[in-house]
Amino acid sequence: MTRRVRSLLLLVLFAGLSALAFLFDRRLPDVAGHARAIDGDSLRIGDAEIRLYGIDAPEHRQTCLRAGEPWSCGAQATRALQVALAGKNIVCRPRERDRYDRFVAVCEADGEDLAALMVRQGHAIAHGAYNAEEREARDARRGLWSSSFENPSAWRARHPRPLS
């Protein structure tokens, strides 16, 4: 085999591998802009609905018990996320889509990780990430950790959304 044929074969092989890499690159594009909170762990930027990766927050309608009295922990989590979003540049890096076709993403508000903030403030629990932030909130008895609460996923199972 001549040097020229070998070079041509290597070039074709490289081009083929590059094409395969391109086809299998499933990275979703970043989503950025002004956002509004849907609840304590999801937001909307334009038409894109985004769930924060690695956390679970009480649903907007969910209540918790603090000193034996109900309090609107879900509504408070929604308000806390809205405050964190207000007037800031939001950038979300999607990792995947969930079963509802929402982006599941790591989102930042002016460079601050929103999921870490929500867990650290006690408005959400760690769900696959942010365990150190949850430990900090629990130890300081912030937010949910100052009360008794039902795990948000268990609450959702007992209170399914009404059909639209």
C-alpha positions, 0 to 999 in steps of 0.5 A: 500500500502506498503512502498516498493510499494510506493517507487517503484511507486515514483521511476517510476514516477520520472524516467518518469518525467525525461524522459519527461523533456529530450524529451522536452528540446529543447535547441540547442547546443552552436556554437563556433569557428572562425567566419566571417561576412556575413552582419551586423547582421549575421555571419558564424562559420563553416557550421553554419549561425547565425543571431544575436538575438534582432537586425536588421542591414542594408543589405550589399547592403543598402545605407543611406543618410548622409548630403544629400549624399549616404553612404554604411551603409550596407557595413560599418555595415558588416565591423564593425562586421568583425572587432568585430570578428577578431581574437576572440573566438566566442561563440553563444548560439542559442535560435531558428531557423528562417524560413531560418533554420539559428540559431538565437543566442546571440553571444559573442566575447571574452565575449562581446555581439556582438549584443549589440556592433553593436547597441551601435556603431550605425550599427544596430537597436534594434529589440526586445532587446538592447533598452538602447544601441539603445538610447545611439547610437541615443543620440550620433548620431552614425552610422545610427543615424548620417543619414537618413535611411530606416528600414532594414526590409522595405528595404529588402521588397523593394529589394528582393534577386535575386533567385540563 
